[in-house]
Amino acid sequence: MRQRRADAPRALLPMLRPLALACVGLGLAGHAGAQVGAAAGAEAPTQARQLALEPRLSVQETFTDNHQPGSADGAADAVTRVTAGLGWRGRSGQLRGFADYALTGLVYARHSGLNQLQNALNANVTADLIDDRLQVLGTATIARTAISAFGVQPGGGGDSSTNVTETRTLQLAPTLRGPLGRSLRYKASLAYAASSSADTGLGDSTGTLATLRLEPSERARLGWSVDASSQVSDFSKGRRTRSDRLFGGILADLTDQDLQLSATAGTESTDLASISRQSYTTWGLGVRWTPSARTRLAVEVEERFFGRSHQIVAEYRLPRTVFALRSARSLSTGGSQQVGLGGSLIDALASDPQYVSLQPDPVLRQALVRQILVSRGLNPDASLGGLHSAATLQDQQSLSVLWTGVRQSVVLVASRNATQRVDALSTALGDLSLVDRVRNTGLTLNINHRLTPLSTLALQLATQRSSSSRDDLSSRQTLAELQWQTQLTPDSTAGATLRRAHHATGLSNSDETALTASYAVRF
């Protein structure tokens, strides 16, 4: 069997291995406690052990009439997918977090040249080395990502497309905080991030960010802060840039009106917009309004060297319905950029009082919400985008609505994104070397119905589109998927999925009809 390159680059292996071994070691050393989680297909999360190591194994058999999505002359094939996974989550002394790794083997009955191994990793571990003083956060991911926004995107049978590659990201961020004299406190952090792709150098980058904040020790109705930061980004197929910022801020806490008002002013120096470093004046305004536990509105506007950025979050919760609206215009200096439909939904649920009461720890609560979404047939990492080797400006908007009934749940997510290159001096190849701007839109509807206490039926309808100023650089992907799943034993599930997909890239169109049978067991 010919295997596609699936191992992490040598530069990342030394960084990923200690994090993975630490997570596994914690799971093996953990004592029996209470695990906060949701069994696959369960209606609501249950409490079991606080520290858990969970191996799992799943087998899927897919019969498709188009084994190569995006190809108009793709032939029929049978694809076997075997996945072995290991998950850890919980808290042990000074460490808390979660880590989930899975290795998948794809075997094609008629096209053995496409046989491959795929890795998946999602880890978030926090270590409190010195109580209230020193904390280290480590995150690592391995995921399937589109190389170009104008090709077949991940999901809907497109994971084996030549436009999809494996990307790895790693971030380590120690933070030191404490008093400075009798009236001040400080917070200093140094973050290192690395991103790499398996089959192309696009998106490969490293970066460091050092920050320092000074503020009063005692919180008052009118507070102040001083922030300084220095960031260095280096793209393997682009160039190395540096940005420094210094600004001060004031914060007015109007508790009687449920308001927080903020303002900032300062300066930044960067070479992102020119060959030599230039200095710019910056300012910002913000307001946060939280009249109740169900309603939240936050608006932040800032004038930067690239123009005006903003961050808007509006959430409203009813007993069975959650509405979330998000809009952001921000600078991205990372190469593995995924503009997705899942982030806003995860954020909305992770701050829901229902899940806050179940799991107060924010890191473990994110793992809990992710597991619940997966158990309901939702993809928390759905994304639409590509890889870039230069700093970009991202305009993103998303609207999500979640309704839950006694036996049903409905999720509607609409998103829109526009990406353009900020670093005009970069000569790196990619989508933004061909066009000035890439526009992405997506719409997803998920309907989940519980047939019995052990069986569910889910319908997913999704459409994604990428467009530009050139007609030949565009893509459209639509998906209709009906999924049935049942719990055979407390630790095993079986299911069947019927999928109909349409892919259009440039002037090429293709369709696919597929039937999948699956079995999964947890040990």
Buried (B, 14 or more C-beta within 10 A) or exposed (E): EEEBEBEBBEEBEEBBEEBBEBBBBBBEEBEEBEBBBBBBBBBEBEEEBBBBBBEBBBEBBBBBEBBBBBBEEBEBBEBBBBBEBBBBBBBBEEBBBBBBBBBBBBBBEEBEEBBBBBBBBBBBBBBBEEEEEBBBBBBBBBBBBBBBBBBBBBBBBBBBBBBBBBBBBBBBBBBBBEEEEEEEBBBBBBBBBBBBBBBBBBBBBBBBBBBBBBBEEEEEEEBEBBBBBBBBBBBBBBBEBBBBBBBBBEBBBEEEEBBBBBEBEBEBBBBBBEEEBEEBEBEBEBBBBBEEEBBBBBBBBBBBBBEEBBBBBBBBBEEEEBBBBBBBBBBBBBBBBBBBBBBBBBBBBBBBEEBBEBBEBEBBBBBBBBBBBBBBBBBBBBBBBBBBBBBBBBBBBBBBBBBBEEEEBBBBBBBBBBBBBBBEBBEBBBBBEBBEBBBBBBBBBBBBBBEEEBBBBBBBBBBBBBBBEEEEBBBBBBBBBBBBBBBEEEBBBBBEBEBBBBBBBBEEEBBBBBEBEBBBBBE
